[in-house]
Amino acid sequence: MWQLYQFPLCPFSRKVRLALGEKGVAHELVKEHPWERRDEFVDLNPAAETPVLVETDAKVVLIGSQPIAEYFDETVEKAPMLQGSAAQRAEIRRLTEWYDEKFFRDVTGPILHERMTKRIVTHESPDTMALRNSMRVANAYLDYADYLLDHRRWMAGNSLSLADFAAAAQISVVDYLGGIDWRGHDQSKAWYSVMKSRPCFRPLLGERMDGIVPPSHYDKVDF
């Protein structure tokens, strides 16, 4: 069986978990705190970053959310994540990259640093100004998501795709940490409610990061 090395608030691991769940790929979770840089984990991935997916019997090690997602899209026919014309697949990849890189850089990463890393790793107080700035930027990103969803059924078009899972993974972490103000974002909220209702999403809603409690609305489909 596949083993996924991850920790509950890793957005890239969440992206992989959603994709594996949607495709029905059996796997077990291995809790890994990459900041501890365990020798065994660094041997698997010298960058000491999650996610890492391992199939011990077949001696297969997959590293990084996008390579993992594309590996299973190529090897498992169920629930294709990168479908449509070349132009449509390009748009899926564009938005997947948008959330994996830009949203993480501007929103998820800074909020994780202030509300998780400082609390459980470095034992510092959060910078309230940095938090306010990240939450302001998150609001601007939701404005763009609202615009997309005004013109499309899903993030990248008329079909559920990897872009939706990349977006939901990042947003779910920020929402867990209380960094999303859903007021005035009806389109994004309705889309996220649908994402939360999918069977592949339910394990994420029930999981908790030690020492960090999410807002009361976090695990509710209707919120």
C-alpha atoms as one frame of an Amber mdcrd trajectory, in Angstrom:
protein
   0.000   0.000   0.000   1.037   3.559  -0.606   2.220   5.553   2.419   1.818
   9.323   2.361   4.238  11.283   4.518   2.397  14.459   5.528   1.190  16.632
   8.374  -2.395  17.865   8.807  -1.820  21.493   7.753   0.414  20.846   4.753
  -1.652  22.222   1.832   0.327  20.247  -0.753  -0.295  16.999   1.114  -3.977
  17.929   1.240  -3.989  18.385  -2.516  -2.558  14.873  -2.917  -5.004  13.399
  -0.389  -7.947  14.907  -2.258  -6.700  13.578  -5.585  -6.031  10.092  -4.186
  -9.398  10.052  -2.467 -11.238  11.134  -5.597  -9.469   8.436  -7.605 -10.010
   5.768  -4.953  -6.306   5.050  -4.420  -5.799   3.266  -1.097  -3.116   4.799
   1.095  -2.179   5.253   4.713  -1.014   8.451   6.353   2.355   8.785   8.028
   2.576  11.898  10.182   5.772  13.735   9.363   7.006  17.035  10.787   9.464
  18.125   8.094  10.960  20.844  10.292  12.396  18.040  12.489  14.444  16.787
   9.527  14.424  13.139  10.572  17.264  11.247   8.933  14.888   8.629   7.527
  12.717  11.296   5.960  15.632  13.271   4.542  16.833  10.018   2.968  13.497
   9.861   1.132  13.494  13.543   0.175  16.695  15.535   0.696  14.627  18.745
   0.558  12.804  17.545   3.712   9.438  18.687   2.355   6.047  17.018   2.334
   4.317  15.321   0.603   6.272  12.167  -0.125   4.423   9.060  -1.310   6.102
   5.667  -0.974   5.216   2.192  -2.199   7.731   0.031  -0.352   7.093  -3.253
  -2.158   7.497  -1.679  -5.587  10.311   0.582  -4.344   8.597   3.670  -5.743
   9.104   7.085  -4.145   7.104  10.057  -5.457   7.920  13.569  -4.269   5.896
  16.782  -4.634   2.184  17.356  -5.040   2.150  18.038  -8.779   4.323  15.059
  -9.815   2.257  12.809  -7.531  -1.061  14.105  -8.899   0.071  13.736 -12.506
   1.478  10.243 -11.843  -1.928   9.028 -10.727  -3.740  10.905 -13.462  -1.631
   8.943 -15.943  -1.972   5.576 -14.184  -5.553   5.621 -12.810  -8.374   6.204
 -15.299 -11.019   7.037 -12.706 -11.788  10.734 -12.124  -9.363  12.381 -14.571
  -7.861  15.568 -13.160  -6.297  16.978 -16.336  -8.880  16.581 -19.080 -10.179
  18.380 -22.150  -8.385  20.056 -25.032  -4.772  21.195 -24.868  -6.006  24.720
 -24.103  -8.279  23.448 -21.331  -5.456  21.402 -19.776  -3.234  24.479 -19.941
  -5.839  26.464 -18.001  -6.077  23.710 -15.374  -2.295  23.778 -14.985  -2.275
  27.589 -14.843  -4.739  27.730 -11.975  -3.141  24.800 -10.179   0.147  26.701
 -10.296  -1.661  29.907  -9.264  -2.796  28.304  -6.015   0.288  26.142  -5.406
   2.704  29.027  -5.879   1.060  32.458  -5.707  -1.660  31.758  -3.152   0.781
  29.792  -0.988   3.428  32.528  -1.207   1.047  35.383  -0.406  -1.527  33.784
   1.896  -1.105  30.202   3.099   2.630  30.331   3.754   2.618  33.547   5.814
  -0.436  32.501   7.853   1.057  29.057   8.483   4.237  30.733   9.657   2.445
  33.067  12.044  -0.186  30.702  13.430   1.475  27.282  13.241   5.259  27.513
  12.949   5.640  30.230  15.554   3.327  28.410  17.913   4.630  24.852  17.783
   8.147  25.147  16.344   9.819  28.430  17.302   7.522  29.339  20.244   7.176
  32.981  19.238   4.206  35.312  19.270   2.486  35.930  15.923   2.967  39.211
  14.111  -0.538  40.684  14.030   0.352  43.112  11.237   1.610  40.270   9.040
  -1.571  38.310   9.764  -3.812  41.234   8.856  -1.917  41.750   5.627  -2.199
  38.083   4.645  -5.920  38.063   5.401  -6.350  41.218   3.275  -4.529  39.511
   0.401  -6.676  36.383   0.888  -9.734  38.559   0.356  -8.332  39.778  -2.976
  -7.668  36.200  -4.069 -11.264  35.278  -3.216 -12.420  38.206  -5.360 -10.621
  36.567  -8.292 -12.139  33.184  -7.467 -15.582  34.813  -7.395 -14.900  36.229
 -10.856 -13.871  32.815 -12.214 -16.883  31.093 -10.696 -19.196  33.736 -12.125
 -18.168  32.528 -15.582 -17.521  28.828 -14.972 -19.035  25.924 -13.105 -15.649
  24.964 -11.611 -12.358  26.800 -11.170 -10.890  25.956 -14.581 -13.999  25.260
 -16.628 -17.117  23.122 -16.742 -15.545  20.053 -15.136 -14.019  19.334 -11.743
 -10.237  19.290 -12.138  -6.926  19.386 -10.322  -7.271  23.166 -10.129 -10.245
  22.756  -7.782  -8.311  20.428  -5.509  -5.267  22.708  -5.462  -7.476  25.677
  -4.578  -9.479  23.782  -1.952  -6.312  22.431  -0.332  -4.816  25.897   0.138
  -8.072  27.531   1.183  -8.881  24.761   3.657  -5.604  25.314   5.520  -6.159
  29.067   5.714  -9.756  28.480   6.819  -8.542  26.068   9.538  -6.279  28.845
  10.819  -9.092  31.418  10.824  -7.665  33.417   7.930 -10.691  33.495   5.620
 -13.481  36.053   5.808 -16.251  34.540   3.682 -18.484  37.611   3.829 -19.180
  38.999   0.366 -17.816  35.912  -1.392 -20.971  33.982  -2.176 -19.602  32.305
  -5.312 -16.441  31.052  -3.623 -18.377  30.003  -0.542 -20.886  27.984  -2.583
 -18.056  26.298  -4.522 -16.162  25.501  -1.321 -19.309  24.081   0.268 -19.643
  21.694  -2.675 -15.968  20.734  -2.368 -16.378  20.054   1.353 -19.340  17.785
   0.648 -17.281  15.423  -1.545 -16.365  12.108   0.138 -12.655  12.690  -0.497
 -12.809  15.878   1.586 -14.365  14.398   4.735 -11.160  12.961   6.237  -9.560
  16.402   6.082 -12.449  17.999   7.944 -12.121  15.502  10.782  -8.361  15.806
  11.219  -6.730  18.206  13.659  -3.279  19.676  14.096  -2.025  19.101  17.628
  -2.423  22.225  19.715  -4.340  24.238  17.110  -8.154  24.302  17.150 -10.006
  25.445  13.999 -13.010  27.817  13.985 -16.386  26.233  14.695 -17.485  26.550
  11.043 -14.434  24.721   9.680 -15.895  21.207   9.436 -19.436  22.265   8.508
 -20.542  21.816   4.894 -23.158  24.539   5.324 -21.367  27.421   6.971
